[in-house]
Amino acid sequence: MSNLNIALQELRAERSRAQMQVEKLDQAISVIESLNGTATTGKMAHE
């Protein structure tokens, strides 16, 4: 496998891990907002 293919594979794996982390953070934010009574709708509200 070429160096570029290896780099691409590593980048895709890192992107997948980062996406999972973002989803966990979104869930945690939603839980805290619901407990706090400040629930918002849509992902853009968190940014």
Backbone as CSV, one residue per row, in Angstrom:
resi,resn,N_x,N_y,N_z,CA_x,CA_y,CA_z,C_x,C_y,C_z
1,MET,0.853,-1.174,0.000,0.000,0.000,0.000,0.906,1.247,0.000
2,SER,0.556,2.233,-0.788,1.389,3.429,-0.874,1.236,4.299,0.369
3,ASN,2.181,5.183,0.547,2.136,6.085,1.701,0.872,6.927,1.697
4,LEU,0.432,7.357,0.523,-0.789,8.167,0.446,-2.013,7.358,0.853
5,ASN,-2.065,6.113,0.454,-3.189,5.260,0.841,-3.208,5.021,2.347
6,ILE,-2.042,4.836,2.918,-1.956,4.646,4.371,-2.413,5.909,5.085
7,ALA,-1.945,7.055,4.618,-2.345,8.331,5.232,-3.851,8.532,5.117
8,LEU,-4.407,8.222,3.967,-5.842,8.363,3.754,-6.619,7.441,4.693
9,GLN,-6.173,6.216,4.847,-6.819,5.270,5.750,-6.775,5.783,7.187
10,GLU,-5.635,6.329,7.599,-5.500,6.860,8.957,-6.400,8.078,9.165
11,LEU,-6.470,8.944,8.167,-7.338,10.117,8.268,-8.802,9.726,8.372
12,ARG,-9.213,8.736,7.598,-10.606,8.274,7.668,-10.918,7.672,9.037
13,ALA,-9.984,6.928,9.596,-10.188,6.336,10.917,-10.288,7.431,11.973
14,GLU,-9.426,8.433,11.887,-9.459,9.543,12.843,-10.753,10.326,12.717
15,ARG,-11.228,10.523,11.486,-12.490,11.229,11.274,-13.645,10.467,11.910
16,SER,-13.631,9.160,11.788,-14.665,8.327,12.380,-14.657,8.444,13.903
17,ARG,-13.470,8.411,14.503,-13.356,8.563,15.955,-13.842,9.939,16.389
18,ALA,-13.490,10.961,15.646,-13.914,12.324,15.980,-15.424,12.468,15.876
19,GLN,-16.013,11.857,14.858,-17.472,11.927,14.690,-18.182,11.266,15.864
20,MET,-17.677,10.135,16.317,-18.273,9.461,17.472,-18.176,10.339,18.719
21,GLN,-17.043,11.016,18.876,-16.866,11.908,20.024,-17.853,13.066,19.971
22,VAL,-18.053,13.643,18.782,-19.008,14.738,18.619,-20.419,14.268,18.973
23,GLU,-20.778,13.075,18.551,-22.104,12.542,18.866,-22.281,12.358,20.375
24,LYS,-21.236,11.889,21.055,-21.307,11.735,22.511,-21.448,13.096,23.189
25,LEU,-20.722,14.084,22.690,-20.825,15.431,23.250,-22.225,16.000,23.039
26,ASP,-22.795,15.787,21.858,-24.156,16.248,21.586,-25.151,15.616,22.555
27,GLN,-24.974,14.327,22.831,-25.866,13.647,23.770,-25.715,14.227,25.169
28,ALA,-24.488,14.460,25.592,-24.252,15.016,26.926,-24.850,16.412,27.040
29,ILE,-24.692,17.215,26.013,-25.265,18.567,26.009,-26.777,18.490,26.110
30,SER,-27.386,17.592,25.359,-28.841,17.449,25.392,-29.338,17.053,26.778
31,VAL,-28.627,16.136,27.424,-29.027,15.698,28.764,-28.947,16.864,29.741
32,ILE,-27.849,17.592,29.702,-27.682,18.714,30.617,-28.724,19.792,30.352
33,GLU,-28.985,20.080,29.092,-29.996,21.079,28.758,-31.373,20.650,29.239
34,SER,-31.688,19.365,29.096,-33.001,18.907,29.529,-33.135,18.987,31.051
35,LEU,-32.054,18.704,31.767,-32.071,18.811,33.224,-32.157,20.271,33.659
36,ASN,-31.563,21.129,32.868,-31.506,22.552,33.191,-32.743,23.307,32.687
37,GLY,-33.558,22.644,31.882,-34.744,23.284,31.343,-34.447,24.255,30.222
38,THR,-33.294,24.096,29.583,-32.916,24.999,28.496,-32.737,24.254,27.182
39,ALA,-33.501,23.222,26.993,-33.351,22.420,25.784,-33.536,23.280,24.549
40,THR,-32.679,23.036,23.565,-32.758,23.741,22.287,-32.981,22.730,21.190
41,THR,-33.360,23.202,20.048,-33.585,22.298,18.931,-32.523,22.507,17.884
42,GLY,-32.108,21.422,17.250,-31.153,21.489,16.160,-29.724,21.597,16.633
43,LYS,-28.825,21.089,15.805,-27.408,21.094,16.141,-26.830,22.505,16.118
44,MET,-27.316,23.367,15.278,-26.748,24.692,15.149,-26.876,25.496,16.435
45,ALA,-27.832,25.183,17.268,-28.032,25.915,18.502,-26.858,25.734,19.446
46,HIS,-26.086,24.656,19.283,-24.966,24.368,20.165,-23.695,25.057,19.714
47,GLU,-23.664,25.585,18.533,-22.428,26.148,17.976,-22.341,27.624,18.181
